[in-house]
Amino acid sequence: GGRVPVLVLGGRARGGGARVWRSDLVPAHAPGGCGWRDLHGDTQIVSADGVAVVGPVGRVGLLGVGTLGAIFADRLLDAGVKLALFDLDERRVTPFIGRGARAATSAIDLVHDIDIVLVSLPDPAATNRAVLGQAGVLAACNPSALIVDTSTIDPTTARAVAREASARGVDYVEAPLSGGDEEGSGVDAARAGATTFICGGTESAVDRARPLLNVLGRHV
């Protein structure tokens, strides 16, 4: 009694995982699908297509709450993920505080006690300041953390961030958004959870990012 089946997928496969039982899971809403939240606060999610199931997402710090960042925040909170937010415009963060998100006071404060830094910034200059700057996330990021960057940046900036992250022992995944399925592309796809993320990084880092990205989109 009280056990919930969870299908666990390994590697890059979208099927063929092993069915296991967890006794410490309680129901939790998942956008476009169903899911469970364990009693320690991590989340198990079944994606919208009912096939891809992801493991615990962990604690997420979202850097940038613009148009896409707000959609990401909405989906993560709906899924019961522990979330901290930082944006230079505090007004963008305010609507999510009442839903359980923590408002960070700076990029450095954002990375306190989190597992994944999700970056959603508008251009390379913002990424350089917020990630590589003296007061950026890499200045205080725990070496065990993972940075997932969905920002609109050029390859040169992405490589610079990847090099600096590697030098500090931090995993980095570049994860720009592609179009969606029938729901459309860009913001429309993100809102519908139909986004495809085109990932660059080591295989182990991409595997670490997969649970988070499967909450936000449909294909990784």
N, C-alpha and C positions, 0 to 999 in steps of 0.2 A: 504494500500500500504506500501511496505517496511517491512512487518512483516515476520518473519521466524519461521516455526514450530520447536519446540524442544521437544523431548520426554524425560521426566524426569523419571528416575527409582529410586525407593526407596529401602533401605535396601540391601539385597543380591539378590533380584530378577533380572532376566535378561529380563524380559518382563512385560507387564501389567502396565506400567507407564501411567501417565496422560499427554495428549498433551496440551501444553501451548504455548502462543505466546509471543515473545519478539520483541519489535520494535527498540531495540538499538543494533542489531547484524548486522555485516557485514561479507561477505564470507571470510573464511580462509581455507588454505590447511590443511588437516589432513591425516597423513600417512595411506594408505590403505582404506580410507573412505572419508567422507566429514565432514565439521564442520563449526563453525561460531565463530568469535571473537567479543566480545562486545566492545562498544566504550570506556570502562574503562580499557581495556587491558586483561580482563579475557577471557577464551576460553571455548566454548562449543564444544564437539567432538562427532561425531558418529564413533564408532569403526569399524574395518575392516569387521566384520560380519554383519554390518548394523543393528544390534539389540541393543546392549548396548550403551546407550548415557550417557555421564557423564556431571556433572555440572562444574562450574568454577574450574580450576586447582589451581589458585592462583600463587603467586610468589615463584619460586623454586630456592634453592641453591644446586648445585650438587657438592658433595665432592668426588673427584676422577674421573679423565678423562682418564682412561685406555681403554682397548679394549671395555668393556661393557659400561663404562661411556661415551665414545665418541658416541656410538650408541644411548644411552639415550639422550645425548645432541642434537644429530641430530634430533631425533624424536620430542623432546620438542620444539626446535626452528621451525621445520616445522609446528608444531601445533600452533605457535604464542604465546607460553608460555613465560612469563618474566623469564629470566634465568640468574643466577650468577654462576660462575665456580671457583673452586680452585683445583689445583694439585701442588704437589711439583715440578714437571717438567713443567715449564711455557710454554714450546713448545707445550704441549698437549692442552693448552687452546687457544693459538693464532688463530687457524683456525676458531674458533667460534665467535671471537670478531667482525669481519666484518659482521656477521649475526645478531648482536644486543645483544649478550650476554655480561654480565659484568664480567671482570676479577677481582676476589677478590685477595687481597694481603696476606691473611692468612685465616685459618679456622674461626677465630673470625670475621674477616671482611666479610666472606661469609654469616654469619647469619644475617647481618644487613638488616633490612627491607624486610625480606622474611617470607613466610608462612610455607613452607615445606623444610626440609633439606633431600635431597636424597643422601644416602651414597652408594658409589660403590668402595670398597677397596679390596685389594687382600688377606688379611689375618688378623687374630685376632690382631697381634701386631700393624698393621697400624690402625686398628679400635680403639684400646686402646689409641694410641697417639693422633689421630685426633678427637676423640669424647670425651674420658674421660680425656685426658691430661689437664694440667694447661692452655694450649693455645688451647684447643679443643673446639668444637662447643658448648658443654654443659656449658662451662664457660661463654658464652655470649648469649646463646639461649633465646629468648623471651619465657616466659611460655605459651604463646598462640600458639607457633609453634608446628609442628609435625615432628618427625624424622622417615623416612622410610629407613630401612637398607637392601640393597640387597647384601651386602658383603658376601664373603665366610668366615664365622666364625663358631666357635663351640658353642654349647648350653651354656657353661659356660660364654663365652664372651657376648653372647646375653642377658643372664639373668643379668649380671653385668651392661650392658648398660641400660637395662630396669629398673633396680632398681634405678640407678642414675638419669635417666630421670624422673621417678616417683617422686623421692625425690625433684626434682626441678619443679615439676608440668608440665612437658613436655610430651606430648603423644609420644609413641614409637611403631612402628610396625616393626617386623622382617619379611622381605619379600624375602626369597631366591628364586632363579629361578629354575623351573623344566624344563622339556623338552617342546617342541612345538608340533605342529600337523604335517601335512605332510611336512612342511618346514624344519623339522629337530629339533635339540635341541641345547641348549647352545647358542653360539654366532650366529649361523645361525638362530635360532628361534628369538633371540632378534632383529636381523637385519630385519627379515620379520615381526616383530610385533606379533609373534605367541607364545610368552612366556606365561607360566603359573606361577603365583606367589603364593607360599604357605605361607600364612600370619599367624603370631602370634601376638596377642595383644588384647586389649579390643575391644569389638564390635564397640564402638563409634570411636575408633582410626582407625580401619580397614575401617570403612565407610568413614572417612576423607581421607584416603589414596586411596580409590577406583578411584576417578577421575584421579589422576596422573597415577596409575598403568594401567588403561584402555587405556591411551595414549601409554604406553610403551609395553603393551602385550595384550593378548587376553582373558585370564582367571585369575580371582582373587579368 
